[in-house]
Amino acid sequence: MNPHGLFAGAAALAIIGLFHPVVIKVEYHFGKGAWPVFLLAGLLLIAAACAVAQPCLSALLGITGFTCLWTIKELFDQEKRVRRGWFPRKPSPSPEENPSRLLL
């Protein structure tokens, strides 16, 4: 019996499941402008997956890398979901919280 496929499947499910709240939180706090971070992380993880000889670690790195790339699309989609009212929008800071706005 070869457990590598089962491990990869379970890892994919767990990683994708963990990235769902990450997309929501990142879009809420930083907006879709955070996408270059996920691009860089994804490319580095995919490169690492190609360089690692151990199959399970390589699969884990590859799955995480491609999930980072998929997160870029999800950040833009999350912005649309917020506009539709499906998720909360981050409130604008009040003038007391942001003194630079008092000058406007």
Secondary structure, 3 states (H helix, E strand, C coil): CCCHHHHHHHHHHHHHHHHHHHHHHHHHHHCHHHHHHHHHHHHHHHHHHHHCCCHHHHHHHHHHHHHHHHHHHHHHHHHHHHHCCCCCCCCCCCCCCCHHHHHC
